[in-house]
Amino acid sequence: MKEIITERLVIRRFLENDGEDLYEYLSIPKVLEFEPYKPFSKEESYEEAKRRVSDERFLAVCLKDGKVIGNFYFASGKFETWEVGYVFNEKYWGNGYASEGLLALIKYGFDELGIRRIIARCDPKNPNSWKLLERVGMRREGTLLQNVYFFTDEEGNPIWKDTYQYAILKSEFMKRY
């Protein structure tokens, strides 16, 4: 995947030396509250940066100076449908970076990759996430009840979570943008 350049951001593949920037946000419990993993140690963050170099599904979201402020997960599925996910450094929340980056990624997917449909899933208890999806034109397709769990309780029982599913078709996006 080639770099995507916006007014304020560069979306690119991860580099091995992105570990420190990953640690800055992947180590914060608040940032990972709705993610399927626990906070990373510094060593784990450096290893994760190295792993992501060869994982095309993860894209670094960087300021123009190269600082990684978040990442996208962007993966191909069945029927010309791709899934997008995101995590951003809380220091940069509320500045429109996620909207700017997500719009650019969606446009790239439709224009350059020939994608027909893009979906995203988020926790109903995370209004920042579902409001972002709605801001970029995605529509809520439904609520999946107790469809996933990331962690278990003390007795090993799943802690079930609900999920909102959002989507946008290329035809919908083109009418809007």
WOTADA-V675603 format. One record per residue. N is the residue number from 0. RES is the residue in one letter. SS is DSSP state (~ for helix, > for strand, _ for the rest). Layout:
BEGIN
<<N & RES & SS> <N & RES & SS>>
END
This chain:
BEGIN
<<0 & M & _> <1 & K & _> <2 & E & _> <3 & I & >> <4 & I & >> <5 & T & _> <6 & E & _> <7 & R & _> <8 & L & >> <9 & V & >> <10 & I & >> <11 & R & >> <12 & R & >> <13 & F & _> <14 & L & _> <15 & E & ~> <16 & N & ~> <17 & D & ~> <18 & G & ~> <19 & E & ~> <20 & D & ~> <21 & L & ~> <22 & Y & ~> <23 & E & ~> <24 & Y & ~> <25 & L & ~> <26 & S & _> <27 & I & _> <28 & P & _> <29 & K & _> <30 & V & _> <31 & L & _> <32 & E & _> <33 & F & _> <34 & E & _> <35 & P & _> <36 & Y & _> <37 & K & _> <38 & P & _> <39 & F & _> <40 & S & _> <41 & K & ~> <42 & E & ~> <43 & E & ~> <44 & S & ~> <45 & Y & ~> <46 & E & ~> <47 & E & ~> <48 & A & ~> <49 & K & ~> <50 & R & ~> <51 & R & ~> <52 & V & ~> <53 & S & _> <54 & D & _> <55 & E & _> <56 & R & _> <57 & F & >> <58 & L & >> <59 & A & >> <60 & V & >> <61 & C & >> <62 & L & >> <63 & K & _> <64 & D & _> <65 & G & _> <66 & K & _> <67 & V & >> <68 & I & >> <69 & G & >> <70 & N & >> <71 & F & >> <72 & Y & >> <73 & F & >> <74 & A & >> <75 & S & >> <76 & G & _> <77 & K & _> <78 & F & _> <79 & E & _> <80 & T & >> <81 & W & >> <82 & E & >> <83 & V & >> <84 & G & >> <85 & Y & >> <86 & V & >> <87 & F & >> <88 & N & _> <89 & E & ~> <90 & K & ~> <91 & Y & ~> <92 & W & _> <93 & G & _> <94 & N & _> <95 & G & _> <96 & Y & ~> <97 & A & ~> <98 & S & ~> <99 & E & ~> <100 & G & ~> <101 & L & ~> <102 & L & ~> <103 & A & ~> <104 & L & ~> <105 & I & ~> <106 & K & ~> <107 & Y & ~> <108 & G & ~> <109 & F & ~> <110 & D & ~> <111 & E & ~> <112 & L & _> <113 & G & _> <114 & I & _> <115 & R & _> <116 & R & >> <117 & I & >> <118 & I & >> <119 & A & >> <120 & R & >> <121 & C & >> <122 & D & _> <123 & P & _> <124 & K & _> <125 & N & _> <126 & P & ~> <127 & N & ~> <128 & S & ~> <129 & W & ~> <130 & K & ~> <131 & L & ~> <132 & L & ~> <133 & E & ~> <134 & R & ~> <135 & V & _> <136 & G & _> <137 & M & _> <138 & R & >> <139 & R & >> <140 & E & >> <141 & G & >> <142 & T & >> <143 & L & >> <144 & L & >> <145 & Q & >> <146 & N & >> <147 & V & >> <148 & Y & >> <149 & F & >> <150 & F & >> <151 & T & >> <152 & D & _> <153 & E & _> <154 & E & _> <155 & G & _> <156 & N & _> <157 & P & >> <158 & I & >> <159 & W & >> <160 & K & >> <161 & D & >> <162 & T & >> <163 & Y & >> <164 & Q & >> <165 & Y & >> <166 & A & >> <167 & I & >> <168 & L & >> <169 & K & ~> <170 & S & ~> <171 & E & ~> <172 & F & ~> <173 & M & ~> <174 & K & ~> <175 & R & ~> <176 & Y & _>>
END
